[in-house]
């Protein structure tokens, strides 16, 4: 996916033999509605309530070992997330951020992680 993002003018994302998205890498990433991803996990493995209502959060994607938030305003979303976690008496075991990528688009559209083959 990283190579496709760097080298391709147009990309088709397929799921079960069907094209589910088509466009330039920039267009597909922009379709997420935000340009940053915040990934986090809690020590007890739970998912806090109220994530969708946090400022700047455009999407919530629970995973098997972490939760991914698609955010438009990183500077507002991260402090609000930390405050929410503290209010709920939980403890972070992971917190990371990155620019949205084609892989994030694929996971958002299909609900599945990419397989390395």
N, C-alpha and C positions, 0 to 999 in steps of 0.2 A: 504494500500500500504506500509506503514512503516513496518508493521509486515512481509509482504511478502519479503520486502527488507532484513530484518534482519534474517528471519528464513528459507527461501527457497533456494534450490540449483538451481532450474530452475523455470522460470515464463513464463506463456503465457499471452500475452495481447490480449484481444478480443474486437472486435467492431462489433456490429450488428450480433452476432453469429459466426463471423469468426475470426480465430487466425491471427493476423496481425504482431505479433512479438513473438519470442520464444528464450529464452536463460537464462543465469544466470543473476541475478540482475546487476552485474558488467558489463557484456557484453551489456545489454540493455541500461544502463546509458552511457556507452562509445559510443554507437551508435549515441548519440547526437552530438558527435564531440567536446565536451567541458565539463568541470566539474563544472562550476559555472553558476548561473542564476542571472541576475540583473533585478529586477522589479522596474518600475518607472511609475509615472503619472505626468502629467502637470496640473497646476491649471485650465487651460481653457479646459481641456479634449481633446486637439488635439494630434496628433502624429507628432513628428518632422520628417523632411525629412533627408535622408542620414544615417540612422541608420545602414544599412547593410554594409556600407563602413567604419565604425569605426574600428580602430585597435582591433584585438582580438575577434570581433563579428562573430559568426558562424551562428546565426539564429535570426530572429525577429518574435515574436508572439504577435500580437495585441490582447488584450482582451477587455471585456466590460468596465472595470474600471482601467486597467493598461496595460502596455506594458512589455513583458518579452523578455530579450535578453539572448541567450545562448552564453556564452563567454569562450574562452580558456585562455585569459590573463586578468584577473580581474584588475591588476595593470595598464594596458594600456587602457582598455575599459572604466572604470569609469571616469578617468580624461577627456578622449576624449568625452564621453557623456555629462559631465558637461559643457565642452567648447562649444559643439554643441548647447546645450540648451541656453547657454548665448548668443551665436552669433545670435540665432534666436529670442532673446528677450522674451523667455518663462520663466516660473517659475515652479519649482518642487513642487508637493504636496505630493509625496511619493518617497522614494528611499530605496530599501532593496536588500540584496544579500543573497544567500544560495547555498549550495552544490546541484548539480543536483540530482534528485531522480527518482524513478520509476513513480511517479505521473507526473513529467515533461515529461518523455518519453511518457506516455499515452496521455497527452494533446497535445504534439507535433505530435504524430501519428494520433490522432483522431480529433483534433481541438476542443475538448470538455473537460470541467472540469469533474472530478469524481463526482458522485452523492452519497451522504450519504444515505444509506437505512437501 
